[in-house]
């Protein structure tokens, strides 16, 4: 298995550990969660860099790399919902959109009719990652005894439930909008994917 694909598998394996340590009340466990999350996030960047640098592209990686990303995103977002930092409904809408589009792209790759990723979709991904990173870091830093009480209070203010969920609403709107644009832009190809001929071939 190519190294980028190994890193993709590692990201999937790390996700349940990130969730476990993140939802735990222990400050030490939360710090472990942050380290593991950063490692998982770095594998996403590094496997992409390796693939581009050394042309390590494969059908397996093309399908599973975005799925691994969505698994990590789902795990962290749902953990933040469990911790009562984020509202459930916007998170569910984000995850439904991402898994549906990712599944659609995986099916298109399987039929050798891949969808190109738009710049807007890439922008959406960056917005999601910045938001998730911000909430996780502030949540953990607000509990770290390493910081003085004043600093902990500032981090708590930075993820105030009301304002952070307004930001979540903006992220949700961008996510849904990018999904709708993606579907309308490729609607002819989507119809072809589910045509009778493709169903018979598979």
C-alpha positions as CSV (number, residue, x, y, z in Angstrom):
1,X,0.0,0.0,0.0
2,X,1.3,3.4,-0.9
3,X,2.4,5.7,1.9
4,X,-0.4,8.3,1.2
5,X,-2.9,5.5,1.5
6,X,-1.3,4.3,4.8
7,X,-1.7,7.9,6.1
8,X,-5.4,7.9,5.1
9,X,-5.9,4.6,7.0
10,X,-4.1,6.2,10.0
11,X,-6.5,9.1,9.9
12,X,-9.4,6.8,10.1
13,X,-7.9,4.8,13.0
14,X,-7.0,8.0,14.9
15,X,-10.6,9.4,14.7
16,X,-12.2,7.2,17.5
17,X,-9.3,8.0,19.8
18,X,-9.7,11.7,19.2
19,X,-13.4,11.4,20.0
20,X,-12.7,9.3,23.2
21,X,-10.1,11.7,24.6
22,X,-12.0,14.8,23.5
23,X,-15.3,14.0,25.3
24,X,-13.5,13.0,28.5
25,X,-13.5,15.5,31.4
26,X,-9.8,15.0,32.1
27,X,-7.6,17.9,31.1
28,X,-4.8,15.5,30.3
29,X,-7.0,13.4,28.0
30,X,-8.2,16.6,26.3
31,X,-4.5,17.5,25.6
32,X,-4.0,14.0,24.1
33,X,-7.1,14.6,22.0
34,X,-5.6,17.9,20.7
35,X,-2.3,16.2,19.8
36,X,-4.0,13.3,18.0
37,X,-6.3,15.6,16.2
38,X,-3.4,17.7,14.9
39,X,-1.6,14.6,13.8
40,X,-4.7,13.4,12.0
41,X,-5.0,16.8,10.3
42,X,-1.4,16.8,9.3
43,X,-1.7,13.4,7.7
44,X,-4.4,14.9,5.5
45,X,-2.0,17.6,4.3
46,X,1.0,15.3,4.0
47,X,-0.7,12.5,2.0
48,X,-1.9,15.1,-0.4
49,X,1.5,16.6,-0.7
50,X,3.1,13.2,-1.3
51,X,0.6,12.3,-3.9
52,X,1.2,15.5,-5.9
53,X,5.0,15.4,-5.3
54,X,5.7,11.8,-6.3
55,X,2.5,11.1,-8.4
56,X,1.3,8.6,-5.8
57,X,-2.3,8.5,-7.1
58,X,-4.5,5.4,-6.9
59,X,-8.2,4.7,-7.3
60,X,-8.2,3.5,-3.7
61,X,-6.8,6.8,-2.4
62,X,-9.0,8.9,-4.6
63,X,-12.1,7.2,-3.0
64,X,-10.9,6.8,0.6
65,X,-9.0,10.0,1.2
66,X,-12.2,12.2,1.2
67,X,-14.1,9.6,3.2
68,X,-11.3,9.6,5.8
69,X,-11.6,13.4,6.0
70,X,-15.4,13.2,6.5
71,X,-15.0,10.6,9.2
72,X,-12.6,12.8,11.1
73,X,-14.9,15.9,10.6
74,X,-18.0,13.9,11.7
75,X,-16.2,12.6,14.8
76,X,-15.0,16.0,15.9
77,X,-18.3,17.9,15.2
78,X,-20.4,15.3,16.9
79,X,-18.1,15.3,19.9
80,X,-18.5,19.1,20.1
81,X,-22.3,18.6,20.0
82,X,-22.0,16.0,22.8
83,X,-20.0,18.6,24.8
84,X,-22.8,21.1,24.2
85,X,-20.6,23.5,22.3
86,X,-22.5,23.2,19.0
87,X,-26.1,22.7,18.0
88,X,-27.1,19.3,16.6
89,X,-29.2,20.3,13.6
90,X,-26.6,22.4,11.7
91,X,-24.0,19.7,12.3
92,X,-26.3,17.0,11.0
93,X,-27.0,19.2,7.9
94,X,-23.3,19.6,7.3
95,X,-22.6,15.9,7.7
96,X,-25.5,14.9,5.4
97,X,-24.3,17.2,2.7
98,X,-20.7,16.1,3.0
99,X,-21.3,12.4,3.1
100,X,-23.9,12.6,0.2
101,X,-21.5,14.5,-2.1
102,X,-18.5,12.3,-1.1
103,X,-20.6,9.2,-1.7
104,X,-21.6,10.6,-5.1
105,X,-18.0,11.3,-6.0
106,X,-16.9,7.9,-4.9
107,X,-19.5,6.3,-7.1
108,X,-18.5,8.4,-10.0
109,X,-14.9,7.4,-9.5
110,X,-15.9,3.8,-9.4
111,X,-17.6,4.2,-12.8
112,X,-14.5,6.2,-14.1
113,X,-16.6,9.3,-14.4
114,X,-15.0,11.5,-11.8
115,X,-16.3,14.9,-10.7
116,X,-13.8,17.8,-10.6
117,X,-13.7,19.5,-7.2
118,X,-14.6,23.2,-7.5
119,X,-12.8,26.0,-5.9
120,X,-15.9,26.9,-3.9
121,X,-16.0,23.3,-2.5
122,X,-12.3,23.7,-1.5
123,X,-13.1,27.0,0.1
124,X,-16.0,25.3,2.0
125,X,-13.5,22.7,3.3
126,X,-11.1,25.3,4.5
127,X,-13.9,27.2,6.3
128,X,-15.0,24.0,8.0
129,X,-11.5,23.1,9.1
130,X,-10.7,26.6,10.4
131,X,-14.0,26.6,12.4
132,X,-13.5,23.1,13.8
133,X,-9.8,23.8,14.7
134,X,-10.9,27.1,16.4
135,X,-13.6,25.5,18.5
136,X,-11.5,22.5,19.6
137,X,-8.4,24.6,20.5
138,X,-10.4,27.2,22.5
139,X,-12.4,24.4,24.2
140,X,-9.2,22.6,25.4
141,X,-7.2,25.8,26.1
142,X,-10.1,27.0,28.3
143,X,-9.6,24.0,30.6
144,X,-5.8,24.0,30.7
145,X,-4.3,24.8,34.0
146,X,-1.1,25.9,32.1
147,X,-2.9,29.1,31.4
148,X,-3.9,31.7,34.1
149,X,-7.6,31.9,35.0
150,X,-8.0,35.2,33.0
151,X,-6.7,33.5,29.9
152,X,-9.0,30.5,30.4
153,X,-11.9,32.9,30.8
154,X,-11.0,34.6,27.5
155,X,-11.0,31.3,25.7
156,X,-14.4,30.5,27.2
157,X,-15.7,33.8,25.9
158,X,-14.2,33.1,22.5
159,X,-16.5,30.0,22.2
160,X,-19.6,31.5,23.8
161,X,-22.5,29.2,22.9
162,X,-24.6,31.9,21.2
163,X,-21.9,33.4,19.0
164,X,-20.2,30.2,18.1
165,X,-23.5,28.8,16.9
166,X,-24.1,31.9,14.8
167,X,-20.7,31.1,13.2
168,X,-21.8,27.5,12.8
169,X,-24.9,28.7,11.0
170,X,-22.7,30.6,8.5
171,X,-20.5,27.5,8.0
172,X,-23.7,25.4,7.5
173,X,-25.1,27.8,4.8
174,X,-21.8,27.8,2.9
175,X,-21.7,24.0,3.1
176,X,-25.2,23.6,1.8
177,X,-24.8,26.2,-0.8
178,X,-21.7,24.6,-2.2
179,X,-23.5,21.2,-2.2
180,X,-26.4,22.6,-4.2
181,X,-24.1,24.4,-6.6
182,X,-22.2,21.2,-7.1
183,X,-25.3,19.2,-7.9
184,X,-26.7,21.7,-10.3
185,X,-23.4,22.1,-12.1
186,X,-23.1,18.3,-12.6
187,X,-26.7,17.4,-12.8
188,X,-26.3,15.8,-16.3
189,X,-23.4,13.7,-15.1
190,X,-25.4,12.7,-12.0
191,X,-28.3,11.6,-14.1
192,X,-25.9,9.5,-16.2
193,X,-24.5,7.9,-13.1
194,X,-27.9,6.5,-12.2
195,X,-29.0,5.7,-15.7
196,X,-30.3,2.2,-16.5
197,X,-27.1,1.4,-18.4
198,X,-24.9,2.0,-15.4
199,X,-27.2,0.0,-13.1
200,X,-27.0,-3.0,-15.5
201,X,-23.2,-2.8,-15.9
202,X,-22.9,-2.9,-12.1
